Amino acid sequence: MPKWVDHDERRRHIAEAVLSIAGRDGLERATLRDVAHEARVSLGSVQHYFRTKDNMLRYVVGYLGEQVTARIVAGTDFGAEDGPVQAFLRSLAAEILPLDSRRTSERRAGQALAARAPGSPELVEVLRENSSWLHARVAELITRAQLDGQAPAHLDAEQESIVLLALLEGLAADILHGVREPGQALASAHYHLDRLFTTD
């Protein structure tokens, strides 16, 4: 009887190998052959799922976004339609910032993917889609908080989304460059969110 293979799980396993290499050694080291070695599968197995490196990296970007989103949701009691928006955004900040080895590896891999994107239309497209989705989602949440009385009504939700995500990107870079300790960066993010949600 042929061996049953979970193809989605195999793709995720390969994506984890890419993230491991990119976070440790840089994205240029994540060749199909090196990824196969890291994942402990054959090169043919990697090529079965991903014809080219760019094809593989496009999948990795989507996979990375899914993993971070799942952890954000798991970090709160935030449902699809109800729950404290500030708590959700605190969880978002904690997952975007490189506060531990896993998130540091993901952040380095994400930076490497973004740096490679200008020469790869596939990557540009998926990175733009992910960024647009995240900005829109944060703006929607801030708007909902305003309607629920959790945030001041005069705020421009679109602009506040841009400012918050730009702040988190800057704090993440500070951590990676050793400019700021992870705890300090998280405290700064919380300080901004506390001011954002002050309704007095």
Secondary structure as GFF3:
##gff-version 3
##sequence-region A 1 200
A	DSSP	alpha_helix	7	25	.	.	.	ID=ss1
A	DSSP	three_ten_helix	27	29	.	.	.	ID=ss2
A	DSSP	alpha_helix	32	39	.	.	.	ID=ss3
A	DSSP	alpha_helix	43	49	.	.	.	ID=ss4
A	DSSP	alpha_helix	53	74	.	.	.	ID=ss5
A	DSSP	alpha_helix	85	96	.	.	.	ID=ss6
A	DSSP	alpha_helix	101	116	.	.	.	ID=ss7
A	DSSP	three_ten_helix	117	119	.	.	.	ID=ss8
A	DSSP	alpha_helix	121	147	.	.	.	ID=ss9
A	DSSP	alpha_helix	157	176	.	.	.	ID=ss10
A	DSSP	alpha_helix	182	196	.	.	.	ID=ss11
###
